[in-house]
Amino acid sequence: MKRRLFLKSIPVAGISFTLPLLAKINKEDGNTVRNDKLVVKVKNAMLAFQRATWEQGVAMQSLLESGDTELVIIMAKDAVLRQSADGRLAMLGEEFALSDAAAPGEAVLWAARHTGDQNLMEGFRKMVDYVMNKAPRNKEGMIYHFTNLHQIWSDILYMLPPFLAAAGKYDEAIKQITGPYSYLWDDKKKLLSHMWDCDKNSFARKDCWGVGNGWAAAGISRVICALPNSMAEEKKRLIGYLNEIIKGSLSYIREDGLFHNIVDNPASFVETNLAQMLTYSIYRGIEGGWLERKYGEKAEKMRRAVHSKVDQYGLVQGVCGSPEFDHPGTATEGQAFFILMETSFNDFIKKNK
């Protein structure tokens, strides 16, 4: 993907597995016992990484969902410390970040409410004001992924709408999903393409990037969870989008439980993070009652595949590697989504005991 290059150049049915089976599997292979230790190892490795704007955000979200609250507060303070004058959070190493700067937002809000720290709350409010009143948009009102490029990327579906939903801007959150989805969805491949150029009215990158589809699935999952019950129709629409992404992606799953970096291109390298992102989204969806349990079998296959990619240092290997994201390697988001995946799995198991 070469993120830096772009910046510089401008209730349910169909049960096909059972909880007793999952419990048996984990008891036999020891995963439940080793998960806590493994998650700590992956987390420690993540915290040792140098992090850019969106990386701080996804790391914070993984810690928030896994209950590492003191770390969330500390990282929220730093995200506000590094807030730009116009309101963008955690601005470190990404001069033109726009939607990426919203990624830390939900965790900052949680930290502000939990501590009563008015500086954190003011930082959150400044980010809301930037997105709602200052951020550049196209004529349809879709916010761009960067300040210097009139482009919409699939990444934005994770970075921005969950922040808007956390801020109570539910209609705007829905708008910032439905618009990008309409630009990027490839109905033939049943996948999202990566980048749409609003000036050229054409794709800047038509490839169906695996992690881009993962960002979308995870972001939509978070918004579904955040919407109030009064927005039943809107939830139904988002559940439809999520089902399309998951079904489409799973039709390309490899025998080993992983995917190719360009999902429909077997010549591209084998990549780890999409499997984590889909597993997270599936377990959140089954737990929430808006995804069919039949997906659980595939989720467990992907989860096992990911476990095999964690090395002795807690590094999740084979994800789209930073800093250019054009090769298999390691990345903050790969570490964070391992934590999110394991948290969603454990939450699901606890709820269904």
Summary of the structure (lengths in Angstrom):
residues: 353
radius of gyration: 18.8
end to end distance: 41.4
largest distance: 56.3
contacts: 1275
relative contact order: 0.13
helix: 59%
strand: 8%
